Amino acid sequence: MKILPAIDIKDGQAVRLFKGDFSQKTVVNPDVLEQARVFKEAGVAMIHVVDLDGALEGRAANRDLIARIKAETGLAIQVGGGIRSLEQIEDYLAVGIDRVIIGSMAVKNPEFVEAALERFGSSKIMIGIDAKEGLVATEGWLETSNQDYISLALAMEKIGVRLFVYTDVDRDGTLTGPNIQHYQKLLAALKHAQVIASGGIQSADDLKELKKLGLAGAIVGKAYYSGRISLDQIKEAERGYPC
């Protein structure tokens, strides 16, 4: 299982939110590039980057900064936040981003996902499913759809999606533990796709529990920045479990 440290970018800084609430923002490192270098120097292979400004504005707001992370560190990177066009995806891939995460558009325009899969392939396109009480949240988590996370995942898998990031928004940034039940249900429903866990992870024991489920990976954010999970523990947790 691959463990991906997270860098969420807001106003050019690395931040953490509480339950996706932009009014409850904590700056964890004002220098995003420096944070990425810390991960690189620690031997981390891949990071999870979210353009929070982009998620709110519906555009790749921090594209240049994210491109610099790739150019200056060489880290493998998956990026989400504000992905609304094939041109945005193509541009990210052109500057070396390894995987691009489609979120809101998966709910609002499934045909867009189909077009992205056809053009770029399932190894480059991920679907980010963020849910509040089981219902999919969109537009930077400011809106909630009437579609549940399982039905969206199945619909996306049917058109060729092979990798998801699933976040229980109510757990995100809370350090209360991941929603194990949701991951169990999701993995039981999917036939071909893999899942990366995100939200609520608070300890190395959580990573062990998620690993037992057969997840492809887990994203560590606040637990790292608050000192509950060290970079050594991240490397230990993923040792021998390739994504």
C-alpha positions as CSV (number, residue, x, y, z in Angstrom):
1,M,0.0,0.0,0.0
2,K,1.4,3.4,-1.0
3,I,1.3,6.2,1.6
4,L,1.0,9.6,0.1
5,P,1.8,12.7,2.2
6,A,-0.6,15.6,1.3
7,I,0.1,19.2,0.4
8,D,-3.1,21.2,0.2
9,I,-2.5,24.6,-1.4
10,K,-4.4,27.8,-0.5
11,D,-3.1,31.3,-1.3
12,G,0.3,29.8,-2.2
13,Q,0.7,28.1,1.2
14,A,0.5,24.6,2.4
15,V,-2.6,24.4,4.7
16,R,-4.9,22.0,6.4
17,L,-8.7,22.3,6.7
18,F,-11.1,21.0,9.3
19,K,-13.9,19.0,7.7
20,G,-13.3,20.8,4.4
21,D,-14.2,24.2,6.0
22,F,-12.2,27.0,4.4
23,S,-12.9,29.2,7.4
24,Q,-11.0,26.7,9.6
25,K,-7.7,26.8,7.8
26,T,-4.3,26.2,9.4
27,V,-1.1,27.1,7.6
28,V,1.3,24.2,8.1
29,N,4.1,25.5,5.9
30,P,4.1,28.9,4.2
31,D,6.6,27.6,1.7
32,V,5.0,24.8,-0.4
33,L,8.2,24.1,-2.3
34,E,10.1,23.7,1.0
35,Q,7.5,21.2,2.2
36,A,7.8,19.2,-1.0
37,R,11.6,19.1,-0.5
38,V,11.2,17.8,3.0
39,F,9.2,14.9,1.6
40,K,11.7,14.3,-1.2
41,E,14.7,14.3,1.2
42,A,12.9,11.8,3.4
43,G,12.6,9.3,0.6
44,V,8.9,9.8,-0.1
45,A,8.1,8.5,-3.6
46,M,4.7,10.2,-4.4
47,I,2.7,13.1,-2.9
48,H,-1.0,14.1,-3.1
49,V,-1.5,17.7,-4.0
50,V,-4.8,19.6,-3.9
51,D,-5.3,23.0,-5.4
52,L,-7.9,24.4,-3.0
53,D,-8.1,27.7,-4.7
54,G,-8.7,25.8,-7.9
55,A,-11.5,23.7,-6.3
56,L,-13.2,27.0,-5.3
57,E,-12.6,28.8,-8.6
58,G,-13.0,25.9,-11.0
59,R,-9.6,26.4,-12.7
60,A,-6.0,25.3,-12.2
61,A,-5.2,28.3,-9.9
62,N,-1.9,27.0,-8.6
63,R,-0.8,25.3,-11.7
64,D,2.6,27.1,-12.0
65,L,3.4,26.4,-8.3
66,I,2.5,22.7,-8.8
67,A,4.6,22.5,-11.9
68,R,7.6,23.9,-10.0
69,I,7.2,21.2,-7.3
70,K,7.5,18.6,-10.0
71,A,10.4,20.3,-11.8
72,E,12.4,21.0,-8.6
73,T,11.8,17.8,-6.7
74,G,11.1,15.1,-9.3
75,L,8.5,13.6,-6.9
76,A,5.7,11.6,-8.4
77,I,2.6,13.7,-8.0
78,Q,-1.2,13.2,-8.2
79,V,-3.1,16.5,-8.4
80,G,-6.7,17.5,-7.8
81,G,-8.7,20.6,-7.5
82,G,-10.5,22.6,-10.2
83,I,-10.1,20.2,-13.0
84,R,-12.8,21.3,-15.5
85,S,-11.3,20.8,-19.0
86,L,-9.3,18.3,-21.0
87,E,-6.8,21.2,-21.7
88,Q,-6.1,21.5,-18.0
89,I,-5.4,17.7,-17.8
90,E,-3.2,17.8,-20.8
91,D,-1.2,20.7,-19.4
92,Y,-0.6,19.0,-16.1
93,L,0.5,15.8,-17.8
94,A,2.8,17.8,-20.1
95,V,4.7,19.3,-17.1
96,G,5.1,15.8,-15.7
97,I,2.2,15.4,-13.3
98,D,1.7,11.6,-12.9
99,R,-2.0,11.4,-12.2
100,V,-4.9,14.0,-12.4
101,I,-7.9,13.7,-10.1
102,I,-11.4,14.6,-11.5
103,G,-13.9,15.4,-8.7
104,S,-16.9,17.6,-9.3
105,M,-17.1,16.9,-13.0
106,A,-17.6,13.2,-12.3
107,V,-21.0,14.0,-10.8
108,K,-21.9,16.9,-13.1
109,N,-20.6,15.7,-16.5
110,P,-19.7,11.9,-16.7
111,E,-19.1,12.4,-20.4
112,F,-16.1,14.5,-19.5
113,V,-14.6,11.6,-17.6
114,E,-15.2,9.3,-20.6
115,A,-13.5,11.8,-22.8
116,A,-10.5,12.1,-20.4
117,L,-10.2,8.3,-20.1
118,E,-10.2,7.9,-23.9
119,R,-7.7,10.7,-24.4
120,F,-5.3,10.1,-21.6
121,G,-5.9,6.5,-20.3
122,S,-7.0,5.1,-17.0
123,S,-3.5,5.2,-15.5
124,K,-3.5,9.0,-15.7
125,I,-7.0,9.7,-14.7
126,M,-8.4,9.3,-11.1
127,I,-11.8,10.0,-9.7
128,G,-12.0,11.8,-6.4
129,I,-15.1,11.0,-4.4
130,D,-15.7,13.2,-1.4
131,A,-18.8,12.4,0.6
132,K,-20.8,14.0,3.4
133,E,-22.9,11.4,5.2
134,G,-22.5,9.2,2.2
135,L,-23.6,11.8,-0.4
136,V,-21.1,13.1,-2.9
137,A,-19.9,16.7,-2.2
138,T,-18.8,19.0,-5.1
139,E,-17.4,22.5,-5.8
140,G,-14.7,22.4,-3.1
141,W,-17.1,20.6,-0.8
142,L,-19.4,23.6,-0.7
143,E,-22.3,21.7,-2.4
144,T,-23.7,18.3,-1.7
145,S,-25.3,16.2,-4.5
146,N,-28.1,13.7,-4.1
147,Q,-25.9,10.9,-5.4
148,D,-24.3,8.4,-2.9
149,Y,-20.7,7.5,-3.1
150,I,-21.2,3.8,-4.0
151,S,-23.5,4.6,-7.0
152,L,-21.0,7.2,-8.4
153,A,-18.1,4.8,-8.0
154,L,-19.9,2.0,-9.8
155,A,-21.0,4.4,-12.6
156,M,-17.4,5.5,-13.0
157,E,-16.0,2.0,-12.9
158,K,-18.4,1.0,-15.6
159,I,-16.9,3.6,-18.0
160,G,-13.4,2.6,-17.3
161,V,-12.1,4.3,-14.2
162,R,-9.6,2.1,-12.3
163,L,-8.5,4.3,-9.4
164,F,-10.4,6.3,-6.9
165,V,-9.6,8.6,-4.0
166,Y,-12.4,8.4,-1.4
167,T,-12.7,11.0,1.3
168,D,-15.3,11.1,4.1
169,V,-15.4,14.9,4.5
170,D,-16.8,14.7,8.0
171,R,-13.6,12.9,9.0
172,D,-11.1,15.0,7.1
173,G,-8.8,17.0,9.3
174,T,-10.4,15.6,12.5
175,L,-7.9,13.0,13.5
176,T,-10.8,10.7,14.5
177,G,-9.8,7.7,12.3
178,P,-10.8,6.8,8.8
179,N,-14.3,5.6,7.9
180,I,-13.5,1.9,7.7
181,Q,-17.1,0.9,7.0
182,H,-17.3,3.1,4.0
183,Y,-14.0,1.6,2.6
184,Q,-15.3,-1.9,3.2
185,K,-18.5,-1.2,1.3
186,L,-16.7,0.5,-1.5
187,L,-14.2,-2.3,-2.0
188,A,-16.9,-4.9,-1.9
189,A,-18.9,-3.1,-4.6
190,L,-16.1,-2.5,-7.0
191,K,-15.0,-5.3,-9.3
192,H,-11.9,-3.8,-11.1
193,A,-11.0,-0.5,-9.6
194,Q,-8.7,0.3,-6.7
195,V,-9.2,2.8,-3.9
196,I,-6.9,5.2,-2.1
197,A,-8.1,6.3,1.4
198,S,-8.2,9.9,2.6
199,G,-9.6,11.6,5.6
200,G,-9.4,11.1,9.4
201,I,-6.2,9.1,9.5
202,Q,-4.6,9.7,12.9
203,S,-2.0,7.0,13.6
204,A,0.2,4.3,12.2
205,D,-2.3,1.8,13.5
206,D,-4.9,3.4,11.2
207,L,-2.5,2.7,8.3
208,K,-2.2,-0.9,9.3
209,E,-6.0,-1.3,9.5
210,L,-6.4,0.3,6.0
211,K,-3.7,-2.0,4.6
212,K,-5.6,-5.0,5.8
213,L,-8.6,-4.0,3.7
214,G,-6.6,-4.2,0.5
215,L,-6.6,-0.5,-0.4
216,A,-4.1,0.7,-3.0
217,G,-3.0,3.6,-0.8
218,A,-3.7,6.1,1.9
219,I,-3.2,9.8,2.1
220,V,-1.7,11.3,5.2
221,G,-2.3,15.0,5.9
222,K,-3.0,16.4,9.4
223,A,-1.6,13.3,11.2
224,Y,1.8,14.1,9.7
225,Y,1.6,17.9,10.2
226,S,0.5,17.5,13.8
227,G,3.3,15.0,14.5
228,R,1.2,11.9,15.1
229,I,2.7,10.1,12.1
230,S,6.3,10.5,11.2
231,L,7.9,10.2,7.8
232,D,9.7,7.1,9.1
233,Q,6.4,5.6,10.0
234,I,5.0,6.5,6.5
235,K,7.9,4.7,4.8
236,E,7.6,1.7,7.2
237,A,3.9,1.4,6.5
238,E,4.3,1.2,2.7
239,R,7.4,-1.0,2.7
240,G,6.7,-4.0,0.6
241,Y,3.2,-2.8,-0.6
242,P,3.7,-1.1,-4.0
243,C,0.7,0.9,-5.4
